[in-house]
Amino acid sequence: MDIETLMQILASTLRLGTPLLFACLAGLFSERAGIFDIGLEGKMLMAAMASGAVAFLTGSAWVGLGAGVVASLALAAVHGVAAITFRGNQLISGVALNFIASGATVLIAQSLFQQGGRTPALAGEARFGPIALPFAEALRPVPVLGPFYADVLSGQSVLVYIALASVPLSWWVLYRTRFGLRLRAVGENPESVDTAGVSVTRLRFAAVAITGLLCGLAGTYMATALQAGFGREMTAGRGYIALAALIFAKWRPWYALWATMLFGFLQALALRPDVIEGVAHVAVPVPLLDALPYILTVIVLAGFVGKAIPPRAGGEPYVKER
């Protein structure tokens, strides 16, 4: 494999791993606060539909981004009310949101555009285009690092850079701020947080809101940057893959980056069967390559990657003692 092909695969890895990274960080905040959220898929799907539709109608990807975030936050609020206020089963609530989003997105898109549940193709300012980083061409001759900077990091959309910046930001918030300390404590021992006079309900709703924001960014990226519009079930299980990556990452932001990029790498390889055939000297069926991220998901969930201990209070509604 030559260096040019490798850089192409790594660039695809970054593009395909970005929605997984957003969703994985979303699940990280939610589960760190003790709220399990299987509804990442539904929030991403709703955000993709809203952003794609609004971006087409207004001609602005940024307005579409706002619509996608609002749509995701709306579903996050529903999950928060069901799981926190009414102390419902968090897993059932998340699954219900996925079903609602799956049907509602197609219904709304069909009623607006009559294109089989899709939005019209986006172009121009309605999409987030590639951004050339400074000195990309000047640094290209530098061995290895030059091509990596010029061909992999440079030329991505602004949402890719926001996703990468979200990793150190999430680490700082969780481990270097009072809010993060309290958030992690709520997921481990909400009684002690309540005893200290801090509202468990407010912290958990804050975590759910952050989850909605990040899922909104993930869905918007898929509709306005990775692809040119919304398509039926376009998330294709990425919310579930993000949950597997979260377990793989053991609920840590930096590990989440590498876990999601691993899944993105497998998706990138599925698009280049010629590379695998050239390296392994054997023809690999394309359907098998397409299934690799999902196979890894099953392996991770089956516990073959080492013991991963979730937050102790995860999934348990908190009832304040009188």
C-alpha positions as CSV (number, residue, x, y, z in Angstrom):
1,M,0.0,0.0,0.0
2,D,1.5,3.3,-1.0
3,I,1.4,6.5,1.1
4,E,-1.2,8.1,-1.1
5,T,-3.7,5.3,-0.7
6,L,-3.0,5.2,3.1
7,M,-3.7,8.9,3.4
8,Q,-7.0,8.5,1.4
9,I,-8.1,5.7,3.8
10,L,-7.2,7.8,6.9
11,A,-9.1,10.8,5.5
12,S,-12.1,8.6,5.0
13,T,-11.6,7.2,8.5
14,L,-11.8,10.7,9.9
15,R,-14.9,11.6,7.9
16,L,-16.7,8.4,8.8
17,G,-15.6,8.4,12.4
18,T,-16.9,11.9,13.1
19,P,-20.6,11.1,13.7
20,L,-19.5,8.2,15.8
21,L,-17.3,10.4,17.9
22,F,-20.1,13.0,18.5
23,A,-22.5,10.2,19.5
24,C,-20.0,8.5,21.7
25,L,-19.2,11.7,23.6
26,A,-23.0,12.2,23.8
27,G,-23.5,8.9,25.5
28,L,-20.5,9.5,27.7
29,F,-22.0,12.6,29.3
30,S,-25.4,10.9,29.7
31,E,-24.1,7.7,31.2
32,R,-21.5,9.4,33.4
33,A,-24.5,11.1,35.0
34,G,-26.3,7.8,35.5
35,I,-28.7,8.0,32.5
36,F,-28.5,5.2,30.0
37,D,-29.5,6.4,26.5
38,I,-30.1,3.9,23.8
39,G,-31.9,6.7,21.9
40,L,-28.7,8.2,20.4
41,E,-29.7,6.7,17.1
42,G,-33.1,8.4,17.2
43,K,-31.7,11.8,18.1
44,M,-29.1,11.6,15.3
45,L,-31.8,10.6,12.8
46,M,-34.2,13.4,13.8
47,A,-31.3,15.9,13.7
48,A,-30.3,14.7,10.2
49,M,-33.8,15.1,8.9
50,A,-34.4,18.5,10.5
51,S,-31.0,19.9,9.4
52,G,-31.3,18.5,5.8
53,A,-34.8,19.9,5.4
54,V,-34.1,23.3,6.9
55,A,-30.8,23.7,5.1
56,F,-32.6,23.0,1.8
57,L,-35.4,25.4,2.5
58,T,-33.2,28.2,3.8
59,G,-30.1,27.6,1.7
60,S,-27.9,27.8,4.8
61,A,-26.1,24.9,6.4
62,W,-25.7,26.9,9.6
63,V,-29.5,27.4,9.9
64,G,-29.8,23.7,9.3
65,L,-27.3,23.0,12.1
66,G,-29.5,25.0,14.5
67,A,-32.6,23.1,13.4
68,G,-30.8,19.8,13.8
69,V,-29.6,20.6,17.3
70,V,-33.1,21.8,18.3
71,A,-34.7,18.6,17.0
72,S,-32.2,16.5,18.9
73,L,-32.7,18.5,22.1
74,A,-36.5,18.0,21.8
75,L,-36.1,14.2,21.9
76,A,-33.5,14.5,24.6
77,A,-36.0,16.5,26.7
78,V,-38.6,13.8,26.2
79,H,-36.1,11.2,27.4
80,G,-35.1,13.3,30.3
81,V,-38.7,13.8,31.5
82,A,-39.5,10.1,31.1
83,A,-36.3,8.8,32.8
84,I,-35.6,11.6,35.4
85,T,-38.9,13.2,36.2
86,F,-41.2,10.2,36.0
87,R,-38.4,7.7,36.8
88,G,-39.4,5.4,33.9
89,N,-37.3,2.6,32.5
90,Q,-34.4,4.3,30.6
91,L,-33.8,1.6,28.2
92,I,-37.4,1.4,27.1
93,S,-37.6,5.2,26.8
94,G,-34.5,5.2,24.5
95,V,-35.9,2.4,22.3
96,A,-39.2,4.1,22.0
97,L,-37.5,7.3,20.8
98,N,-35.7,5.3,18.2
99,F,-38.9,3.9,16.8
100,I,-40.6,7.4,16.9
101,A,-37.7,9.0,15.0
102,S,-37.6,6.2,12.5
103,G,-41.2,6.7,11.5
104,A,-41.5,10.5,12.1
105,T,-38.5,11.5,10.0
106,V,-39.7,9.7,6.9
107,L,-43.3,11.0,7.4
108,I,-42.2,14.6,7.8
109,A,-39.7,14.5,4.9
110,Q,-42.3,12.8,2.6
111,S,-45.0,15.4,3.5
112,L,-42.6,18.3,2.8
113,F,-40.9,17.1,-0.4
114,Q,-42.7,14.1,-1.7
115,Q,-39.5,12.3,-2.6
116,G,-39.9,9.0,-0.9
117,G,-39.0,10.2,2.6
118,R,-35.8,12.0,1.4
119,T,-34.9,15.6,1.2
120,P,-33.7,17.1,-2.0
121,A,-30.0,17.1,-2.6
122,L,-28.1,19.9,-0.9
123,A,-25.6,22.1,-2.7
124,G,-23.6,25.3,-2.2
125,E,-24.2,27.1,1.1
126,A,-26.6,24.5,2.2
127,R,-23.7,22.1,2.8
128,F,-20.6,22.4,5.0
129,G,-17.8,22.3,2.5
130,P,-14.1,21.3,3.0
131,I,-11.8,23.8,4.7
132,A,-8.1,24.1,3.7
133,L,-5.9,24.4,6.8
134,P,-3.1,26.9,6.8
135,F,0.3,25.9,5.2
136,A,-1.2,22.6,4.0
137,E,0.6,22.7,0.6
138,A,3.8,24.2,2.0
139,L,4.1,21.3,4.5
140,R,3.2,18.6,2.1
141,P,6.8,17.7,1.2
142,V,7.6,16.9,4.9
143,P,7.8,13.1,5.1
144,V,4.8,11.4,6.6
145,L,3.6,14.3,8.7
146,G,3.3,16.6,5.6
147,P,0.9,14.3,3.7
148,F,-1.0,13.5,6.9
149,Y,-1.6,17.2,7.6
150,A,-2.3,18.1,3.9
151,D,-4.4,15.1,2.9
152,V,-6.0,13.9,6.1
153,L,-6.5,16.8,8.5
154,S,-6.8,19.5,5.9
155,G,-9.9,19.5,3.6
156,Q,-12.4,18.4,6.2
157,S,-15.6,20.2,7.1
158,V,-15.9,22.5,10.1
159,L,-17.9,19.9,12.0
160,V,-15.0,17.5,11.8
161,Y,-12.8,20.0,13.6
162,I,-15.5,20.7,16.1
163,A,-15.7,16.9,16.8
164,L,-11.9,16.7,17.4
165,A,-12.0,19.8,19.6
166,S,-14.8,18.2,21.6
167,V,-12.5,15.5,22.9
168,P,-10.1,17.7,25.0
169,L,-13.1,19.9,25.9
170,S,-15.0,17.0,27.2
171,W,-12.0,15.8,29.1
172,W,-11.5,19.2,30.7
173,V,-15.2,19.6,31.6
174,L,-15.4,16.2,33.2
175,Y,-12.1,16.1,35.0
176,R,-11.1,19.7,35.6
177,T,-14.3,21.5,36.5
178,R,-16.7,21.5,39.5
179,F,-19.5,20.7,37.1
180,G,-17.7,17.6,35.8
181,L,-16.8,16.4,39.3
182,R,-20.5,16.6,40.3
183,L,-21.6,15.0,37.1
184,R,-19.4,12.0,37.6
185,A,-20.4,11.8,41.3
186,V,-24.1,11.7,40.2
187,G,-23.4,8.7,38.1
188,E,-21.6,6.9,40.9
189,N,-23.3,8.0,44.1
190,P,-26.2,10.4,43.7
191,E,-27.1,10.2,47.4
192,S,-23.8,11.8,48.4
193,V,-24.4,14.6,45.8
194,D,-27.9,15.2,47.2
195,T,-26.5,15.3,50.7
196,A,-24.1,18.0,49.7
197,G,-27.0,20.1,48.7
198,V,-26.6,19.8,44.9
199,S,-29.6,18.9,42.8
200,V,-29.3,15.5,41.2
201,T,-32.2,16.3,38.9
202,R,-30.6,19.4,37.5
203,L,-27.3,17.7,36.9
204,R,-28.9,14.8,35.1
205,F,-31.0,17.1,32.9
206,A,-27.8,19.1,32.1
207,A,-26.1,15.8,31.0
208,V,-29.2,14.9,28.9
209,A,-29.1,18.4,27.3
210,I,-25.4,18.0,26.4
211,T,-26.2,14.6,24.9
212,G,-28.9,16.2,22.8
213,L,-26.5,18.9,21.6
214,L,-23.8,16.4,20.5
215,C,-26.3,14.1,18.8
216,G,-27.6,17.1,17.0
217,L,-24.1,17.8,15.7
218,A,-23.7,14.2,14.7
219,G,-27.0,14.1,12.7
220,T,-26.4,17.4,11.1
221,Y,-22.9,16.4,10.0
222,M,-24.3,13.3,8.3
223,A,-27.0,15.2,6.3
224,T,-25.1,18.4,5.5
225,A,-21.4,17.4,5.3
226,L,-20.9,13.6,5.0
227,Q,-23.8,13.3,2.6
228,A,-25.9,15.9,0.6
229,G,-29.2,15.6,2.3
230,F,-31.3,13.3,4.5
231,G,-32.2,9.8,3.5
232,R,-34.3,7.2,5.1
233,E,-32.6,5.4,8.0
234,M,-29.3,7.1,7.0
235,T,-27.8,6.7,10.5
236,A,-27.7,2.9,9.8
237,G,-27.1,1.8,13.3
238,R,-24.4,4.3,14.1
239,G,-26.0,5.2,17.4
240,Y,-25.6,1.6,18.5
241,I,-22.1,1.4,17.2
242,A,-21.3,4.6,19.3
243,L,-22.6,2.8,22.4
244,A,-20.3,-0.1,21.7
245,A,-17.4,2.3,21.2
246,L,-18.3,3.9,24.5
247,I,-18.0,0.6,26.3
248,F,-14.7,-0.1,24.4
249,A,-13.5,3.4,25.5
250,K,-14.5,2.6,29.1
251,W,-16.4,5.9,29.4
252,R,-13.3,8.1,28.8
253,P,-13.1,10.9,26.3
254,W,-9.6,10.3,24.8
255,Y,-10.3,6.6,24.6
256,A,-13.6,7.4,22.8
257,L,-11.6,9.2,20.1
258,W,-9.5,6.1,19.3
259,A,-12.4,3.7,19.6
260,T,-14.6,5.6,17.2
261,M,-11.7,6.1,14.7
262,L,-11.2,2.3,14.8
263,F,-14.8,1.8,13.8
264,G,-14.4,4.6,11.2
265,F,-11.3,2.8,9.8
266,L,-13.3,-0.4,9.3
267,Q,-16.0,1.5,7.5
268,A,-13.4,3.2,5.3
269,L,-11.9,-0.2,4.5
270,A,-15.3,-1.4,3.4
271,L,-15.2,1.3,0.7
272,R,-11.8,0.1,-0.6
273,P,-12.0,-3.7,-1.1
274,D,-9.2,-3.3,-3.6
275,V,-6.8,-2.3,-0.8
276,I,-7.5,-5.5,1.2
277,E,-7.2,-7.6,-1.9
278,G,-3.9,-6.1,-2.6
279,V,-2.5,-6.6,0.9
280,A,-4.1,-10.0,1.7
281,H,-4.0,-11.3,-1.9
282,V,-7.4,-12.7,-1.5
283,A,-10.8,-11.5,-2.6
284,V,-12.9,-10.5,0.3
285,P,-16.7,-10.3,-0.2
286,V,-17.9,-6.7,0.0
287,P,-20.9,-7.6,2.2
288,L,-18.4,-9.0,4.7
289,L,-16.5,-5.8,4.7
290,D,-19.7,-3.8,5.2
291,A,-20.5,-6.0,8.2
292,L,-17.1,-5.5,9.9
293,P,-18.1,-2.5,12.1
294,Y,-21.2,-4.4,13.3
295,I,-19.2,-7.6,13.9
296,L,-16.8,-5.6,16.1
297,T,-19.8,-4.1,17.9
298,V,-21.0,-7.6,18.8
299,I,-17.4,-8.5,19.9
300,V,-17.2,-5.4,22.1
301,L,-20.7,-6.0,23.7
302,A,-19.9,-9.6,24.3
303,G,-17.1,-8.5,26.6
304,F,-14.0,-9.7,24.6
305,V,-12.2,-6.4,25.0
306,G,-11.6,-6.6,28.7
307,K,-13.7,-5.7,31.7
308,A,-15.6,-2.4,31.4
309,I,-17.3,-1.2,34.5
310,P,-20.1,1.4,33.9
311,P,-21.0,4.1,36.4
312,R,-22.5,2.4,39.5
313,A,-25.8,4.3,39.5
314,G,-26.3,4.0,35.8
315,G,-29.9,3.2,34.8
316,E,-31.3,3.7,38.2
317,P,-33.8,6.4,38.9
318,Y,-32.9,8.5,41.9
319,V,-35.6,8.8,44.6
320,K,-34.8,11.5,47.1
321,E,-35.1,10.4,50.7
322,R,-37.4,12.4,52.9
